[in-house]
Amino acid sequence: MLILASSSPRRRELLTQAGFTFEIHPAHIPEDPHPNEDPIHYVTRLAREKAEAVFAKLNNPEAIVLGADTTVTLDNHILGKPGNPEDAARMLRLLSGRTHRVITGVSLVTAHRTQTAAEVTAVQFLTISEAEIQAYIATGEPNDKAGAYAIQGHAARWIPRIEGCYYNVVGLPLSLVSTLLQTLSI
C-alpha cells in the first residue's frame, strides 16, 4: 500500500495522473533548513523525515510511505515558500532574467528499507517587470509554492526553457518515484 506523506494537491494530481493507487497521510514536521545546509541535503532530509514520521504513525508493516520536498535554489541559496506577498515579490525579482534550480527530494520508507534520492531541474526565467510581478502575486498563485511560482500556471509564460524533469518543477519527479518503487520490487 502506497502512502503519500503530503497534503500537496499537486503531488496528489501527479500520482493520480501517473496511475498510482495511494492514500494520503500528511506529515507535520518543521521544514526549516539547518544553518548552511546544502539544498540537496535539505530536501532529501525533509523527504526522509516526512516519510519516517508517517510510517511510524501508521504502525503498518506493509506500508510504503512516500515523502517529498521541493525547493528552488539560486546561487545555492534556498528559496522556500514565500511568507507573504512582499517575500513572493522579492523571490520573483531574484529569479527574473536568471536560471535557477528546482530540487525535489524523494524518500520511500518501508519496514525493511529506506530509499532516498533527489531530482534537479534547471529553469530559465525571462526578465519580468515589476507590474507583471505584482499582477502575478495578486492571483494568489505564488502562495505556498517554493520560489513563489507555479510552472503549470500563469508563470509558464516566463519560462522559455527547462533542462530536466518538468514534473520535478511541478513538485514530484514521477520517473524518479517509479524507479525507486521498482527497486523495492513494487
Sequence and secondary structure as in RCSB ss.txt:
>XXXX:A:sequence
MLILASSSPRRRELLTQAGFTFEIHPAHIPEDPHPNEDPIHYVTRLAREKAEAVFAKLNNPEAIVLGADTTVTLD
NHILGKPGNPEDAARMLRLLSGRTHRVITGVSLVTAHRTQTAAEVTAVQFLTISEAEIQAYIATGEPNDKAGAYA
IQGHAARWIPRIEGCYYNVVGLPLSLVSTLLQTLSI
>XXXX:A:secstr
 EEE    HHHHHHHHHTT  EEE          TT  HHHHHHHHHHHHHHHHHHHH  TT EEEEEEEEEEET
TEEE S SSHHHHHHHHHHHTTSEEEEEEEEEEE SS EEEEEEEEEEE     HHHHHHHHHTTTTTT GGG  
TTTGGGGG  EEES HHHHHT  HHHHHHHHHHTT 
